[in-house]
Structure formats: structure tokens, C-alpha cells
């Protein structure tokens, strides 16, 4: 099957062999799987990347991708082919669980508090965690908190590190809480806020491809990998869950997306509540 992509006035053909190459790259380099029949999706989402790079064919784009040793274009391709939808305090039942179950245990820990947001996107998840801990923990305990936030996209990591969000991003029941921990940095033409110094100090951003080796040391009190594994096949998910198991403290937690499940066959973690598992 060949698909035509219109870039400017010149149509670009996505050949079957090029579609197969893109699928293979996504699977081999980052574990993301696209089934057969997704040609139209891939060609429509990558058309902008071809225009940005002035590529006149998918063959040329694939050659550019191969030459890019920085991995930056791989991240751009992943951005284009996956959804970076996120929001502050997304899937609120997770944060209620943290307030009621985890925070009391954090109060009594002798060691520091270590959390990992795996697939942090533009930063709303780790900053939500930082805001919640700022509210619930005394100052001395807050200073012992580290929230590692990783993603495969350099672009979203740059946004997250800047920690600046529009008024539109601060919606929902937690909006007033968020503003309490943010400062206004611009009023016109758009109201913008920056996450407070105290909360930003808790979060450390880093590039990480989950399919590669993991340089950081555990263990973590909780790992958040929410709405990420939907892009992986069953074998990749199984391997990833096993690796998370090795990085979580005994008694620690793994949080996944509301549409995700470890399945009845998972022996590593014990089911606690929907999308929450315990080691």
C-alpha cells in the first residue's frame, strides 16, 4: 500500500517499505508498536516533520533520522506519532490515594522520599506531585523529596523545565491550589504562571528512553508510568513492569493509566486499586 502525503504543492508518497521501516524504528528504538493499517495515521502526523526538514521523500527523512546521532529527531518523531495529552492532577483518584495513604508513610520515613515520573511529558504530573507534597509535608521533609521526571522528547522536557503554564492549563478542582504554589510572570496578552521555586527544587528532569538502559539508582517509593504503556506490545510491557519492580522499594507503588492494567498474569505487583499496584 502506498499513501500520498501533500506537503506544499508536491505530493509525497509513503511507500510500504518506508512504512515498515518507520514501524521497525519505533519498535526497536523505543518499544512503541504500530499495527498494520496505520499508514494513513503515520503519514498525516509526519507530514509536518517532512516540511520542517525540507525533505522531499520519506526515504530522505529516514536517512536524516539515521544520521541524527543526538536522538533529537527520534524524539520529534515520537512526539508526532504519540499523544502528549496531560494535565495537572490528571486522574485525581491517584492523588487522593497519595494524600491518604502515601503521605502518612512519608512522614515517618528515615530516608529521603524518591518518586519517579516515567514519561513526564510537559511536566504537569511531577509538578502536581511537588505541589501535593508541599502542602502535606513539613519543610524538613520537603527538602528530602526528589521527584525524578524523565521523557524521551527533548521538546517536552524543555517545556517542563521552563515550568511556565497558561491560565488555560490551570483548570479543575485543584486550580486554586496550583495558583497558591505558582507566581504570575505575565498578564498580557496571555496570563502565564511559573511553578514556585520550592516545588521546582523537588523535581529533576532528564532525558530517558525507557527501552534503553536506566542509569539512575533506585529504589523509589513510587513510580508513575501513566498512559505510556498503551503504546507498547504485551512483551515490552511485561519487560518494563519487571524493570519497574526492580526499582521500587518493598512496599512501594506503581501507578499506571486508568485505561491500563498489568493483567492477571502479572506476578510482580499486587493489585491495590484500579491502576495502582504495590510491591
Long-range contacts (C-beta under 8 A, 24 or more apart in sequence): 1-39, 3-39, 3-40, 3-43, 4-43, 5-43, 5-44, 5-46, 5-47, 5-50, 5-58, 6-47, 7-47, 7-50, 7-51, 8-51, 10-56, 12-47, 12-50, 12-56, 12-57, 12-58, 13-57, 13-58, 14-39, 14-42, 14-43, 14-58, 15-58, 15-59, 18-58, 18-59, 18-62, 19-43, 21-62, 22-46, 22-58, 22-62, 22-77, 25-62, 25-65, 25-74, 25-77, 26-77, 26-78, 26-81, 27-233, 29-74, 29-209, 29-211, 30-74, 30-78, 30-152, 30-209, 30-210, 30-211, 31-210, 31-211, 31-231, 31-232, 31-233, 31-236, 31-240, 32-78, 32-81, 32-82, 32-231, 32-232, 33-231, 33-232, 33-233, 33-236, 34-81, 41-81, 42-81, 45-80, 45-81, 46-77, 46-80, 46-81, 48-80, 49-73, 49-76, 49-77, 49-80, 71-154, 71-207, 71-209, 72-154, 74-152, 75-152, 75-153, 75-154, 75-155, 76-153, 76-155, 78-152, 78-153, 79-153, 79-155, 79-156, 82-231, 84-121, 84-122, 84-153, 84-156, 85-227, 86-121, 86-122, 86-124, 86-125, 87-124, 87-169, 87-171, 87-172, 88-124, 88-127, 88-128, 88-169, 88-170, 88-172, 88-174, 88-178, 89-128, 89-172, 89-173, 89-174, 90-124, 90-125, 90-128, 90-226, 91-226, 91-257, 91-258, 91-275, 92-172, 92-173, 92-174, 93-273, 93-274, 94-224, 94-226, 94-255, 94-275, 94-276, 95-128, 95-132, 97-273, 97-276, 98-129, 98-132, 98-222, 99-132, 99-136, 102-221, 102-222, 102-253, 103-132, 103-133, 103-136, 103-137, 106-133, 106-137, 106-141, 106-221, 107-137, 107-141, 109-221, 111-144, 112-144, 112-145, 112-146, 113-141, 113-144, 113-145, 113-146, 113-221, 114-146, 114-148, 114-218, 114-219, 114-220, 114-221, 115-145, 115-146, 115-147, 115-148, 115-220, 115-221, 115-222, 115-223, 115-224, 116-147, 116-148, 116-149, 116-150, 116-216, 116-220, 116-222, 116-223, 116-224, 116-247, 117-147, 117-148, 117-149, 117-150, 117-224, 118-150, 118-208, 118-210, 118-223, 118-224, 118-225, 118-228, 118-244, 119-150, 119-151, 119-152, 119-210, 119-225, 119-226, 119-227, 119-228, 120-149, 120-150, 120-151, 120-156, 120-157, 120-160, 120-205, 121-151, 121-153, 121-156, 121-160, 122-156, 122-159, 122-160, 123-149, 123-156, 123-159, 123-160, 123-161, 123-163, 123-195, 123-203, 123-205, 124-165, 124-169, 125-149, 125-224, 125-226, 126-160, 126-203, 126-205, 127-163, 127-195, 127-199, 127-200, 127-203, 128-174, 129-202, 129-224, 130-181, 130-195, 130-199, 130-200, 130-202, 130-203, 131-174, 131-177, 131-178, 131-181, 131-195, 131-199, 133-202, 134-181, 134-196, 134-198, 134-199, 134-202, 135-177, 135-181, 142-198, 142-202, 145-202, 146-202, 146-204, 147-202, 147-203, 147-204, 148-204, 148-206, 148-216, 148-220, 149-203, 149-204, 149-205, 149-206, 150-205, 150-206, 150-207, 150-208, 151-205, 151-207, 151-208, 152-207, 152-208, 152-209, 152-210, 154-207, 157-205, 157-206, 157-207, 160-205, 161-205, 162-194, 163-194, 163-195, 163-200, 164-192, 164-193, 164-194, 165-192, 165-193, 165-194, 165-195, 166-190, 166-191, 166-192, 166-193, 167-191, 167-192, 167-193, 210-240, 211-236, 214-243, 214-247, 218-246, 218-247, 218-248, 218-249, 219-247, 219-248, 219-249, 219-252, 220-247, 220-248, 220-249, 220-252, 221-248, 221-249, 221-252, 221-253, 222-248, 222-252, 222-253, 222-254, 222-255, 223-247, 223-248, 223-252, 223-253, 223-254, 223-255, 224-255, 225-254, 225-255, 225-256, 226-255, 226-256, 226-257, 226-260, 226-275, 227-257, 227-259, 227-260, 228-257, 229-256, 229-257, 229-260, 230-257, 230-259, 230-260, 238-266, 241-266, 241-268, 241-269, 242-268, 244-268, 245-269, 245-279, 248-279, 249-279, 250-279, 251-278, 251-279, 252-278, 252-279, 253-277, 253-278, 253-279, 254-278, 254-279
